[in-house]
């Protein structure tokens, strides 16, 4: 079985989507022929669309942007839609993992609904969607082995997703909250923006200054 692993993050490196793609790749590589695609630009070449159309499964991983899909990726989906309408006998199953900076994984639900509607319009088969909360911390967890510590919940969900992908089955969406308590996630997030303030020569109190 051939599968396209599609990273829809606009970041060239250190993206949460890349962490998700890498873990899925490590699970699926022995059972499927995988081809990775990076959708960082708002254009998909005809050659790439032809290659993808020969796959049995498409697996998208991307960040949530304003409760929706990143604009560059949306442009790519529109181009794929135009291409797919000309194809007959499309038997492509789509699986999607959306991550967000919110602690609550359910914030990803609107983006997953958009992907479901897109599949319906393109004549593709919807498999399952996974919403991941606390996506901002995933790049910092790269060195932690899969299935351990803060990565345990995510790894369990991706393993379940991989089983569905291998059998090309559909299932209800999964929502995965971060593997650390909410208060620790909040502290870590605040540390991040405090460091950014200092790097820019400012102080935390400057945020309260009215201009």
Secondary structure, 3 states (H helix, E strand, C coil): CEEEEEECCCCCCCCHHHHHHHHHHHHHCCCCEEEEEECCCCCCCHHHHHHHHCCCEEEEEEEEECCEECHHHHHHHHHHHHHHCCCCCCCCEEEEEEECCCCCHHHHHHHHHHHHHHHHHHCCEEEEEEEECCHHHHHHHCCCCCCCHHHHHHHHHHHHHHHHHHHCCCCCCEEECCCCCHHHHHHHHHHHHHHHHHHCCCCHHHHHCCC
